[in-house]
Amino acid sequence: MSVSIVASRYAKSLIELAREQNVLEAVYEDMKLFKDTVDNNRGLMLALKSPVVRHEKKLGILKSIFEARVNPVTYAIFTIITKKNREAILDSIADEFLIAYNNLQGIQKATVTTTTPLNEELRKQFTDIVASATGKTVELEEKLDESLIGGYLLRVNDRQVDASLRSRLNELKLQLVK
């Protein structure tokens, strides 16, 4: 079975358990904390994925980092996943949980990449574009990339709108080469 399917099942179970225990928001914050921690600490994820490190040691690492910082429901899931020898996919479970939570709350994440920071008017225009296309509340992430030269790159899930000068120049270059 693929990692994404297994991670999705664990994430859905965790959402159901968190809703049942009325701690959904706390578990959501815990999963964001976990994701930020493993994203900023490559060694932690390497240790969790390592077949050489014993499962008891991995649980000890998770306990020392997270037990005092997360909700007991979240820590219980970490324990269960480690005992089932699935700690290598904890990051995927966190990703799937965040996606499922956003779907449950009607939130659509979008990323806009531009060469300069957005002003309030442009930010509202991008938010309105995504909201009208998806019918959901938009959470807009802004990135800067000067290699675009101008224009923007808007990414929503697996769809992308590339209205950058760089892509237009590349298209023109390809036409001229023909």
N, CA, C and O atoms as a DFTB+ gen file, in Angstrom:
712 C
 N C O
     1  1       0.852      -1.171       0.000
     2  2       0.000       0.000       0.000
     3  2       0.903       1.241       0.000
     4  3       1.934       1.263       0.673
     5  1       0.513       2.257      -0.749
     6  2       1.355       3.448      -0.862
     7  2       1.337       4.272       0.422
     8  3       0.390       4.223       1.208
     9  1       2.410       5.025       0.604
    10  2       2.562       5.836       1.806
    11  2       1.420       6.840       1.935
    12  3       0.903       7.052       3.031
    13  1       1.024       7.461       0.819
    14  2      -0.022       8.487       0.899
    15  2      -1.366       7.901       1.327
    16  3      -2.129       8.557       2.037
    17  1      -1.659       6.688       0.908
    18  2      -2.925       6.055       1.304
    19  2      -2.906       5.745       2.804
    20  3      -3.872       6.025       3.514
    21  1      -1.803       5.169       3.276
    22  2      -1.685       4.841       4.695
    23  2      -1.728       6.121       5.528
    24  3      -2.430       6.190       6.536
    25  1      -0.969       7.136       5.097
    26  2      -0.934       8.409       5.832
    27  2      -2.313       9.045       5.862
    28  3      -2.723       9.592       6.886
    29  1      -3.028       8.978       4.751
    30  2      -4.369       9.548       4.686
    31  2      -5.310       8.846       5.655
    32  3      -6.133       9.499       6.296
    33  1      -5.203       7.535       5.769
    34  2      -6.064       6.786       6.693
    35  2      -5.778       7.165       8.147
    36  3      -6.700       7.365       8.938
    37  1      -4.490       7.262       8.488
    38  2      -4.131       7.674       9.852
    39  2      -4.629       9.097      10.117
    40  3      -5.148       9.383      11.196
    41  1      -4.472       9.978       9.144
    42  2      -4.896      11.377       9.316
    43  2      -6.405      11.467       9.529
    44  3      -6.868      12.205      10.398
    45  1      -7.166      10.720       8.740
    46  2      -8.621      10.737       8.891
    47  2      -9.037      10.194      10.255
    48  3      -9.954      10.720      10.887
    49  1      -8.368       9.152      10.699
    50  2      -8.666       8.598      12.025
    51  2      -8.344       9.613      13.111
    52  3      -9.092       9.760      14.077
    53  1      -7.230      10.309      12.948
    54  2      -6.843      11.312      13.936
    55  2      -7.843      12.464      13.968
    56  3      -8.174      12.966      15.043
    57  1      -8.324      12.883      12.809
    58  2      -9.335      13.952      12.769
    59  2     -10.610      13.504      13.480
    60  3     -11.186      14.257      14.265
    61  1     -11.048      12.277      13.203
    62  2     -12.254      11.767      13.854
    63  2     -12.072      11.694      15.369
    64  3     -12.970      12.072      16.121
    65  1     -10.910      11.208      15.819
    66  2     -10.644      11.116      17.248
    67  2     -10.594      12.511      17.880
    68  3     -11.151      12.724      18.957
    69  1      -9.934      13.447      17.221
    70  2      -9.821      14.808      17.753
    71  2     -11.199      15.480      17.829
    72  3     -11.488      16.189      18.792
    73  1     -12.035      15.262      16.834
    74  2     -13.385      15.833      16.873
    75  2     -14.201      15.205      17.999
    76  3     -14.944      15.891      18.701
    77  1     -14.050      13.897      18.159
    78  2     -14.764      13.179      19.211
    79  2     -14.358      13.688      20.597
    80  3     -15.194      13.803      21.493
    81  1     -13.067      13.989      20.762
    82  2     -12.529      14.461      22.045
    83  2     -12.618      15.986      22.195
    84  3     -12.196      16.530      23.215
    85  1     -13.161      16.672      21.192
    86  2     -13.270      18.139      21.172
    87  2     -11.918      18.843      21.309
    88  3     -11.798      19.841      22.020
    89  1     -10.913      18.318      20.628
    90  2      -9.575      18.922      20.662
    91  2      -9.017      19.095      19.244
    92  3      -7.804      19.070      19.036
    93  1      -9.908      19.268      18.291
    94  2      -9.478      19.355      16.891
    95  2      -8.515      20.515      16.662
    96  3      -7.494      20.345      15.997
    97  1      -8.825      21.683      17.201
    98  2      -7.948      22.850      16.999
    99  2      -6.575      22.628      17.631
   100  3      -5.554      22.997      17.052
   101  1      -6.555      22.028      18.809
   102  2      -5.281      21.759      19.485
   103  2      -4.438      20.761      18.688
   104  3      -3.229      20.943      18.546
   105  1      -5.066      19.719      18.174
   106  2      -4.343      18.724      17.380
   107  2      -3.853      19.350      16.073
   108  3      -2.758      19.035      15.608
   109  1      -4.653      20.229      15.484
   110  2      -4.232      20.938      14.273
   111  2      -2.961      21.750      14.548
   112  3      -2.008      21.707      13.770
   113  1      -2.958      22.484      15.655
   114  2      -1.761      23.264      16.019
   115  2      -0.573      22.344      16.293
   116  3       0.562      22.677      15.952
   117  1      -0.831      21.188      16.907
   118  2       0.240      20.222      17.171
   119  2       0.833      19.682      15.876
   120  3       2.048      19.523      15.764
   121  1      -0.017      19.402      14.906
   122  2       0.480      18.879      13.632
   123  2       1.275      19.940      12.880
   124  3       2.267      19.628      12.220
   125  1       0.841      21.193      12.979
   126  2       1.633      22.265      12.374
   127  2       2.996      22.363      13.066
   128  3       4.021      22.540      12.408
   129  1       2.996      22.247      14.391
   130  2       4.250      22.278      15.155
   131  2       5.153      21.120      14.736
   132  3       6.348      21.313      14.509
   133  1       4.587      19.921      14.633
   134  2       5.373      18.760      14.225
   135  2       5.958      18.976      12.832
   136  3       7.144      18.735      12.605
   137  1       5.129      19.427      11.912
   138  2       5.580      19.634      10.533
   139  2       6.690      20.683      10.477
   140  3       7.692      20.491       9.789
   141  1       6.514      21.784      11.194
   142  2       7.551      22.818      11.231
   143  2       8.845      22.268      11.836
   144  3       9.937      22.577      11.361
   145  1       8.718      21.464      12.870
   146  2       9.895      20.909      13.534
   147  2      10.678      19.989      12.605
   148  3      11.900      20.104      12.503
   149  1       9.979      19.074      11.925
   150  2      10.707      18.154      11.040
   151  2      11.203      18.847       9.775
   152  3      12.223      18.451       9.211
   153  1      10.489      19.879       9.325
   154  2      10.954      20.620       8.151
   155  2      12.231      21.398       8.456
   156  3      13.089      21.558       7.588
   157  1      12.352      21.881       9.693
   158  2      13.518      22.677      10.078
   159  2      14.624      21.849      10.719
   160  3      15.677      22.388      11.059
   161  1      14.399      20.540      10.889
   162  2      15.397      19.690      11.522
   163  2      15.490      18.389      10.736
   164  3      14.805      17.411      11.034
   165  1      16.344      18.401       9.741
   166  2      16.490      17.245       8.850
   167  2      16.905      15.990       9.625
   168  3      16.475      14.883       9.301
   169  1      17.735      16.171      10.643
   170  2      18.222      15.034      11.429
   171  2      17.109      14.275      12.125
   172  3      17.176      13.053      12.257
   173  1      16.089      14.986      12.570
   174  2      14.961      14.333      13.236
   175  2      14.254      13.383      12.285
   176  3      13.981      12.238      12.646
   177  1      13.957      13.836      11.089
   178  2      13.259      12.970      10.133
   179  2      14.157      11.822       9.699
   180  3      13.679      10.706       9.493
   181  1      15.460      12.082       9.556
   182  2      16.383      10.999       9.199
   183  2      16.393       9.930      10.291
   184  3      16.419       8.736       9.990
   185  1      16.372      10.352      11.553
   186  2      16.343       9.395      12.664
   187  2      15.043       8.588      12.653
   188  3      15.057       7.377      12.872
   189  1      13.923       9.265      12.399
   190  2      12.631       8.569      12.385
   191  2      12.532       7.585      11.217
   192  3      11.862       6.558      11.331
   193  1      13.182       7.887      10.113
   194  2      13.111       7.010       8.937
   195  2      14.189       5.928       8.941
   196  3      14.123       4.989       8.147
   197  1      15.167       6.048       9.812
   198  2      16.293       5.119       9.815
   199  2      15.888       3.726      10.298
   200  3      15.274       3.589      11.356
   201  1      16.229       2.695       9.528
   202  2      15.950       1.330       9.982
   203  2      16.949       0.870      11.051
   204  3      16.723      -0.142      11.713
   205  1      18.037       1.599      11.217
   206  2      19.057       1.240      12.195
   207  2      18.642       1.656      13.612
   208  3      18.948       0.966      14.585
   209  1      17.942       2.793      13.715
   210  2      17.502       3.291      15.019
   211  2      16.302       2.476      15.483
   212  3      15.319       2.326      14.758
   213  1      16.396       1.952      16.703
   214  2      15.319       1.116      17.229
   215  2      14.069       1.952      17.516
   216  3      14.150       3.156      17.758
   217  1      12.923       1.290      17.484
   218  2      11.644       1.974      17.667
   219  2      11.521       2.592      19.057
   220  3      10.924       3.658      19.211
   221  1      12.078       1.935      20.064
   222  2      12.040       2.487      21.425
   223  2      12.801       3.813      21.474
   224  3      12.375       4.762      22.133
   225  1      13.933       3.863      20.766
   226  2      14.735       5.084      20.724
   227  2      13.966       6.199      20.002
   228  3      13.993       7.354      20.427
   229  1      13.291       5.847      18.921
   230  2      12.491       6.828      18.174
   231  2      11.366       7.382      19.046
   232  3      11.091       8.581      19.035
   233  1      10.725       6.498      19.795
   234  2       9.665       6.939      20.702
   235  2      10.243       7.849      21.783
   236  3       9.608       8.827      22.180
   237  1      11.438       7.531      22.256
   238  2      12.107       8.375      23.238
   239  2      12.419       9.757      22.683
   240  3      12.291      10.757      23.390
   241  1      12.824       9.814      21.435
   242  2      13.092      11.102      20.783
   243  2      11.805      11.916      20.692
   244  3      11.784      13.097      21.039
   245  1      10.730      11.278      20.224
   246  2       9.441      11.970      20.113
   247  2       8.948      12.422      21.484
   248  3       8.393      13.512      21.629
   249  1       9.159      11.565      22.491
   250  2       8.719      11.912      23.845
   251  2       9.463      13.135      24.360
   252  3       8.848      14.054      24.901
   253  1      10.774      13.152      24.198
   254  2      11.557      14.276      24.723
   255  2      11.236      15.588      24.017
   256  3      11.292      16.653      24.633
   257  1      10.900      15.521      22.731
   258  2      10.622      16.749      21.982
   259  2       9.172      17.204      22.159
   260  3       8.916      18.392      22.357
   261  1       8.230      16.272      22.089
   262  2       6.828      16.666      21.947
   263  2       5.908      16.408      23.141
   264  3       4.872      17.065      23.245
   265  1       6.234      15.496      24.033
   266  2       5.257      15.116      25.062
   267  2       4.747      16.309      25.867
   268  3       3.547      16.406      26.126
   269  1       5.629      17.207      26.263
   270  2       5.208      18.355      27.077
   271  2       4.620      19.480      26.232
   272  3       4.008      20.400      26.774
   273  1       4.793      19.420      24.924
   274  2       4.390      20.531      24.056
   275  2       3.091      20.298      23.295
   276  3       2.519      21.242      22.751
   277  1       2.613      19.051      23.249
   278  2       1.421      18.753      22.453
   279  2       0.300      18.194      23.323
   280  3       0.506      17.795      24.469
   281  1      -0.876      18.181      22.740
   282  2      -2.057      17.627      23.392
   283  2      -1.857      16.124      23.616
   284  3      -1.217      15.465      22.797
   285  1      -2.392      15.570      24.711
   286  2      -2.252      14.123      24.949
   287  2      -2.779      13.250      23.808
   288  3      -2.250      12.164      23.570
   289  1      -3.803      13.707      23.108
   290  2      -4.324      12.933      21.969
   291  2      -3.263      12.851      20.866
   292  3      -3.054      11.787      20.284
   293  1      -2.609      13.946      20.588
   294  2      -1.568      13.961      19.560
   295  2      -0.415      13.063      19.968
   296  3       0.088      12.285      19.157
   297  1       0.002      13.168      21.215
   298  2       1.121      12.343      21.672
   299  2       0.742      10.859      21.650
   300  3       1.578      10.011      21.337
   301  1      -0.499      10.547      21.975
   302  2      -0.957       9.149      21.930
   303  2      -0.865       8.603      20.513
   304  3      -0.496       7.446      20.314
   305  1      -1.203       9.441      19.518
   306  2      -1.101       9.007      18.118
   307  2       0.357       8.766      17.752
   308  3       0.672       7.787      17.074
   309  1       1.259       9.659      18.199
   310  2       2.689       9.450      17.945
   311  2       3.136       8.095      18.513
   312  3       3.889       7.356      17.879
   313  1       2.657       7.793      19.710
   314  2       3.021       6.535      20.368
   315  2       2.489       5.334      19.593
   316  3       3.217       4.370      19.356
   317  1       1.238       5.394      19.204
   318  2       0.616       4.286      18.460
   319  2       1.336       4.065      17.139
   320  3       1.648       2.931      16.776
   321  1       1.599       5.148      16.424
   322  2       2.260       5.038      15.119
   323  2       3.661       4.450      15.278
   324  3       4.090       3.637      14.460
   325  1       4.364       4.853      16.311
   326  2       5.705       4.318      16.544
   327  2       5.644       2.839      16.906
   328  3       6.477       2.057      16.446
   329  1       4.681       2.449      17.715
   330  2       4.556       1.037      18.093
   331  2       4.161       0.165      16.894
   332  3       4.447      -1.032      16.869
   333  1       3.519       0.760      15.927
   334  2       3.152       0.025      14.714
   335  2       4.247       0.104      13.646
   336  3       4.049      -0.319      12.507
   337  1       5.399       0.649      14.031
   338  2       6.563       0.764      13.142
   339  2       6.283       1.626      11.908
   340  3       6.769       1.330      10.816
   341  1       5.510       2.678      12.082
   342  2       5.165       3.579      10.973
   343  2       5.711       4.992      11.187
   344  3       5.272       5.928      10.518
   345  1       6.647       5.156      12.098
   346  2       7.149       6.498      12.409
   347  2       7.831       7.163      11.215
   348  3       7.969       8.386      11.193
   349  1       8.252       6.396      10.240
   350  2       8.897       6.955       9.047
   351  2       7.927       7.779       8.206
   352  3       8.351       8.598       7.390
   353  1       6.630       7.564       8.402
   354  2       5.648       8.317       7.611
   355  2       4.925       9.379       8.435
   356  3       3.904       9.912       8.000
   357  1       5.444       9.689       9.614
   358  2       4.794      10.712      10.453
   359  2       4.677      12.051       9.727
   360  3       3.672      12.746       9.872
   361  1       5.695      12.418       8.947
   362  2       5.610      13.685       8.214
   363  2       4.499      13.642       7.172
   364  3       3.806      14.638       6.964
   365  1       4.325      12.506       6.521
   366  2       3.240      12.362       5.543
   367  2       1.876      12.386       6.225
   368  3       0.913      12.932       5.689
   369  1       1.805      11.796       7.396
   370  2       0.555      11.816       8.165
   371  2       0.211      13.251       8.545
   372  3      -0.945      13.664       8.451
   373  1       1.221      14.010       8.975
   374  2       0.991      15.419       9.324
   375  2       0.511      16.197       8.106
   376  3      -0.414      17.002       8.215
   377  1       1.130      15.968       6.940
   378  2       0.700      16.639       5.707
   379  2      -0.752      16.308       5.386
   380  3      -1.551      17.201       5.106
   381  1      -1.089      15.026       5.427
   382  2      -2.453      14.589       5.116
   383  2      -3.456      15.142       6.134
   384  3      -4.578      15.500       5.774
   385  1      -3.050      15.209       7.394
   386  2      -3.924      15.773       8.416
   387  2      -4.226      17.235       8.106
   388  3      -5.380      17.660       8.166
   389  1      -3.191      18.005       7.774
   390  2      -3.383      19.426       7.477
   391  2      -4.285      19.620       6.260
   392  3      -5.116      20.529       6.241
   393  1      -4.127      18.780       5.257
   394  2      -4.987      18.848       4.062
   395  2      -6.432      18.515       4.436
   396  3      -7.359      19.222       4.041
   397  1      -6.616      17.442       5.193
   398  2      -7.976      17.032       5.595
   399  2      -8.626      18.091       6.479
   400  3      -9.819      18.362       6.348
   401  1      -7.849      18.687       7.375
   402  2      -8.368      19.740       8.244
   403  2      -8.835      20.931       7.408
   404  3      -9.921      21.464       7.632
   405  1      -8.012      21.344       6.447
   406  2      -8.378      22.474       5.592
   407  2      -9.641      22.165       4.790
   408  3     -10.498      23.033       4.626
   409  1      -9.760      20.944       4.293
   410  2     -10.979      20.559       3.562
   411  2     -12.195      20.601       4.479
   412  3     -13.264      21.066       4.083
   413  1     -12.026      20.117       5.699
   414  2     -13.112      20.109       6.674
   415  2     -13.558      21.529       7.015
   416  3     -14.751      21.783       7.178
   417  1     -12.609      22.451       7.123
   418  2     -12.895      23.834       7.486
   419  2     -13.234      24.713       6.278
   420  3     -13.579      25.882       6.450
   421  1     -13.142      24.168       5.058
   422  2     -13.447      24.949       3.863
   423  2     -12.370      25.968       3.530
   424  3     -12.665      27.067       3.059
   425  1     -11.108      25.595       3.781
   426  2      -9.980      26.491       3.520
   427  2      -9.210      25.977       2.306
   428  3      -8.913      24.786       2.205
   429  1      -8.894      26.883       1.393
   430  2      -8.094      26.550       0.224
   431  2      -6.759      27.284       0.303
   432  3      -6.719      28.511       0.393
   433  1      -5.680      26.531       0.269
   434  2      -4.358      27.151       0.282
   435  2      -3.948      27.464      -1.144
   436  3      -4.171      26.675      -2.062
   437  1      -3.341      28.638      -1.311
   438  2      -2.843      29.048      -2.615
   439  2      -1.499      29.733      -2.406
   440  3      -1.262      30.357      -1.372
   441  1      -0.635      29.610      -3.386
   442  2       0.678      30.239      -3.316
   443  2       0.844      31.139      -4.513
   444  3       0.658      30.714      -5.653
   445  1       1.195      32.383      -4.256
   446  2       1.471      33.317      -5.340
   447  2       2.937      33.729      -5.231
   448  3       3.412      34.134      -4.170
   449  1       3.638      33.613      -6.359
   450  2       5.043      33.982      -6.411
   451  2       5.179      35.183      -7.325
   452  3       4.734      35.161      -8.472
   453  1       5.801      36.235      -6.804
   454  2       5.997      37.461      -7.572
   455  2       7.426      37.943      -7.389
   456  3       8.191      37.383      -6.604
   457  1       7.771      38.993      -8.128
   458  2       9.119      39.548      -8.007
   459  2       9.207      40.579      -6.893
   460  3      10.289      40.829      -6.361
   461  1       8.080      41.177      -6.538
   462  2       8.050      42.184      -5.472
   463  2       6.921      41.836      -4.499
   464  3       5.988      41.126      -4.876
   465  1       6.986      42.318      -3.269
   466  2       5.905      42.041      -2.310
   467  2       4.560      42.597      -2.793
   468  3       4.501      43.649      -3.430
   469  1       3.489      41.872      -2.479
   470  2       2.152      42.296      -2.890
   471  2       1.645      43.423      -2.002
   472  3       1.906      43.457      -0.800
   473  1       0.909      44.353      -2.627
   474  2       0.215      45.352      -1.817
   475  2      -1.165      44.790      -1.471
   476  3      -1.537      43.722      -1.956
   477  1      -1.904      45.483      -0.656
   478  2      -3.196      45.001      -0.174
   479  2      -4.181      44.775      -1.322
   480  3      -4.937      43.803      -1.300
   481  1      -4.183      45.646      -2.309
   482  2      -5.111      45.533      -3.438
   483  2      -4.832      44.270      -4.254
   484  3      -5.761      43.538      -4.596
   485  1      -3.557      44.010      -4.570
   486  2      -3.207      42.805      -5.326
   487  2      -3.501      41.538      -4.519
   488  3      -3.984      40.544      -5.062
   489  1      -3.206      41.586      -3.226
   490  2      -3.476      40.439      -2.360
   491  2      -4.964      40.103      -2.399
   492  3      -5.336      38.932      -2.488
   493  1      -5.816      41.126      -2.333
   494  2      -7.266      40.916      -2.381
   495  2      -7.692      40.354      -3.733
   496  3      -8.569      39.492      -3.794
   497  1      -7.075      40.838      -4.829
   498  2      -7.419      40.332      -6.156
   499  2      -7.085      38.842      -6.282
   500  3      -7.896      38.069      -6.793
   501  1      -5.903      38.437      -5.823
   502  2      -5.534      37.025      -5.884
   503  2      -6.450      36.182      -5.009
   504  3      -6.858      35.090      -5.405
   505  1      -6.773      36.678      -3.836
   506  2      -7.671      35.964      -2.935
   507  2      -9.046      35.804      -3.567
   508  3      -9.649      34.734      -3.479
   509  1      -9.544      36.857      -4.202
   510  2     -10.857      36.803      -4.861
   511  2     -10.857      35.833      -6.035
   512  3     -11.837      35.119      -6.247
   513  1      -9.768      35.800      -6.799
   514  2      -9.669      34.885      -7.946
   515  2      -9.786      33.438      -7.465
   516  3     -10.559      32.652      -8.014
   517  1      -9.016      33.098      -6.441
   518  2      -9.024      31.724      -5.937
   519  2     -10.350      31.404      -5.269
   520  3     -10.881      30.307      -5.446
   521  1     -10.895      32.344      -4.503
   522  2     -12.172      32.120      -3.823
   523  2     -13.295      31.886      -4.826
   524  3     -14.137      31.013      -4.616
   525  1     -13.318      32.654      -5.916
   526  2     -14.384      32.472      -6.909
   527  2     -14.226      31.142      -7.647
   528  3     -15.220      30.537      -8.047
   529  1     -12.987      30.685      -7.831
   530  2     -12.760      29.421      -8.530
   531  2     -13.053      28.207      -7.661
   532  3     -13.509      27.177      -8.157
   533  1     -12.791      28.330      -6.356
   534  2     -12.935      27.169      -5.475
   535  2     -14.163      27.232      -4.574
   536  3     -14.653      26.196      -4.125
   537  1     -14.665      28.433      -4.307
   538  2     -15.795      28.582      -3.397
   539  2     -15.412      28.379      -1.940
   540  3     -16.274      28.119      -1.100
   541  1     -14.124      28.497      -1.637
   542  2     -13.651      28.290      -0.270
   543  2     -12.957      29.545       0.239
   544  3     -12.627      30.450      -0.527
   545  1     -12.744      29.576       1.549
   546  2     -11.952      30.631       2.160
   547  2     -10.494      30.412       1.757
   548  3      -9.993      29.288       1.792
   549  1      -9.831      31.482       1.381
   550  2      -8.480      31.354       0.831
   551  2      -7.436      31.740       1.864
   552  3      -7.551      32.756       2.549
   553  1      -6.415      30.900       1.953
   554  2      -5.232      31.187       2.755
   555  2      -4.088      31.367       1.760
   556  3      -3.591      30.397       1.188
   557  1      -3.679      32.617       1.563
   558  2      -2.704      32.949       0.527
   559  2      -1.296      33.005       1.102
   560  3      -1.032      33.723       2.067
   561  1      -0.399      32.238       0.498
   562  2       1.016      32.277       0.872
   563  2       1.751      33.052      -0.216
   564  3       1.554      32.813      -1.407
   565  1       2.589      33.974       0.207
   566  2       3.309      34.815      -0.745
   567  2       4.776      34.446      -0.754
   568  3       5.396      34.270       0.295
   569  1       5.330      34.329      -1.970
   570  2       6.762      34.052      -2.135
   571  2       7.339      35.059      -3.107
   572  3       6.643      35.572      -3.984
   573  1       8.615      35.332      -2.941
   574  2       9.318      36.238      -3.844
   575  2      10.335      35.445      -4.657
   576  3      11.040      34.588      -4.125
   577  1      10.403      35.744      -5.961
   578  2      11.369      35.105      -6.851
   579  2      11.707      36.095      -7.959
   580  3      10.924      36.294      -8.888
   581  1      12.861      36.701      -7.855
   582  2      13.247      37.723      -8.826
   583  2      13.553      37.145     -10.202
   584  3      13.615      37.890     -11.180
   585  1      13.746      35.828     -10.294
   586  2      14.029      35.225     -11.596
   587  2      12.800      35.219     -12.510
   588  3      12.919      34.937     -13.702
   589  1      11.616      35.530     -11.960
   590  2      10.409      35.615     -12.792
   591  2      10.452      36.830     -13.710
   592  3       9.734      36.874     -14.709
   593  1      11.274      37.804     -13.389
   594  2      11.452      39.067     -14.106
   595  2      10.255      39.983     -13.900
   596  3      10.439      41.165     -13.609
   597  1       9.064      39.488     -14.040
   598  2       7.840      40.256     -13.841
   599  2       6.658      39.301     -13.879
   600  3       6.821      38.121     -14.191
   601  1       5.480      39.799     -13.566
   602  2       4.290      38.960     -13.580
   603  2       4.160      38.157     -12.298
   604  3       4.656      38.561     -11.247
   605  1       3.482      37.005     -12.394
   606  2       3.247      36.183     -11.208
   607  2       3.092      34.727     -11.584
   608  3       2.910      34.376     -12.749
   609  1       3.170      33.892     -10.568
   610  2       2.954      32.460     -10.685
   611  2       1.982      32.101      -9.565
   612  3       2.317      32.242      -8.389
   613  1       0.787      31.639      -9.916
   614  2      -0.246      31.307      -8.938
   615  2      -0.440      29.797      -8.932
   616  3      -0.713      29.191      -9.968
   617  1      -0.294      29.195      -7.751
   618  2      -0.420      27.745      -7.635
   619  2      -1.500      27.416      -6.614
   620  3      -1.457      27.872      -5.471
   621  1      -2.486      26.602      -7.056
   622  2      -3.562      26.127      -6.190
   623  2      -3.633      24.619      -6.375
   624  3      -3.964      24.131      -7.456
   625  1      -3.318      23.878      -5.300
   626  2      -3.237      22.412      -5.366
   627  2      -2.280      22.008      -6.480
   628  3      -1.105      22.375      -6.454
   629  1      -2.772      21.260      -7.452
   630  2      -1.903      20.820      -8.539
   631  2      -2.097      21.652      -9.810
   632  3      -1.627      21.259     -10.878
   633  1      -2.769      22.770      -9.712
   634  2      -2.979      23.658     -10.855
   635  2      -2.088      24.882     -10.712
   636  3      -1.834      25.368      -9.610
   637  1      -1.620      25.366     -11.860
   638  2      -0.702      26.500     -11.834
   639  2      -1.012      27.450     -12.984
   640  3      -1.236      27.028     -14.118
   641  1      -1.021      28.739     -12.664
   642  2      -1.174      29.780     -13.672
   643  2       0.159      30.523     -13.718
   644  3       0.569      31.154     -12.744
   645  1       0.820      30.435     -14.859
   646  2       2.130      31.072     -15.014
   647  2       1.976      32.285     -15.917
   648  3       1.943      32.158     -17.141
   649  1       1.882      33.456     -15.312
   650  2       1.769      34.713     -16.056
   651  2       3.035      35.538     -15.830
   652  3       2.980      36.756     -15.664
   653  1       4.174      34.846     -15.828
   654  2       5.438      35.541     -15.579
   655  2       6.093      35.924     -16.896
   656  3       5.863      35.301     -17.933
   657  1       6.898      36.945     -16.831
   658  2       7.647      37.384     -17.998
   659  2       8.653      36.331     -18.418
   660  3       8.904      36.148     -19.610
   661  1       9.229      35.638     -17.450
   662  2      10.204      34.586     -17.746
   663  2       9.593      33.521     -18.652
   664  3      10.221      33.118     -19.632
   665  1       8.372      33.053     -18.344
   666  2       7.752      32.002     -19.169
   667  2       7.393      32.534     -20.554
   668  3       7.509      31.812     -21.544
   669  1       6.965      33.776     -20.627
   670  2       6.638      34.358     -21.940
   671  2       7.886      34.510     -22.792
   672  3       7.845      34.260     -23.996
   673  1       8.994      34.916     -22.185
   674  2      10.255      35.027     -22.921
   675  2      10.739      33.657     -23.395
   676  3      11.268      33.532     -24.499
   677  1      10.559      32.635     -22.567
   678  2      10.929      31.278     -22.978
   679  2      10.079      30.793     -24.137
   680  3      10.588      30.148     -25.054
   681  1       8.776      31.100     -24.105
   682  2       7.898      30.730     -25.222
   683  2       8.329      31.443     -26.504
   684  3       8.377      30.833     -27.572
   685  1       8.636      32.715     -26.396
   686  2       9.094      33.486     -27.551
   687  2      10.400      32.909     -28.085
   688  3      10.570      32.799     -29.300
   689  1      11.304      32.548     -27.222
   690  2      12.579      31.949     -27.603
   691  2      12.359      30.652     -28.376
   692  3      13.004      30.415     -29.398
   693  1      11.441      29.812     -27.882
   694  2      11.140      28.560     -28.576
   695  2      10.551      28.799     -29.964
   696  3      10.853      28.059     -30.900
   697  1       9.714      29.827     -30.102
   698  2       9.136      30.147     -31.402
   699  2      10.207      30.641     -32.377
   700  3      10.191      30.302     -33.560
   701  1      11.128      31.439     -31.863
   702  2      12.196      31.970     -32.708
   703  2      13.163      30.887     -33.161
   704  3      13.713      30.961     -34.260
   705  1      13.372      29.886     -32.321
   706  2      14.275      28.787     -32.661
   707  2      13.700      27.951     -33.794
   708  3      14.444      27.426     -34.623
   709  1      12.374      27.826     -33.832
   710  2      11.701      27.030     -34.883
   711  2      11.878      27.751     -36.176
   712  3      11.403      27.285     -37.212
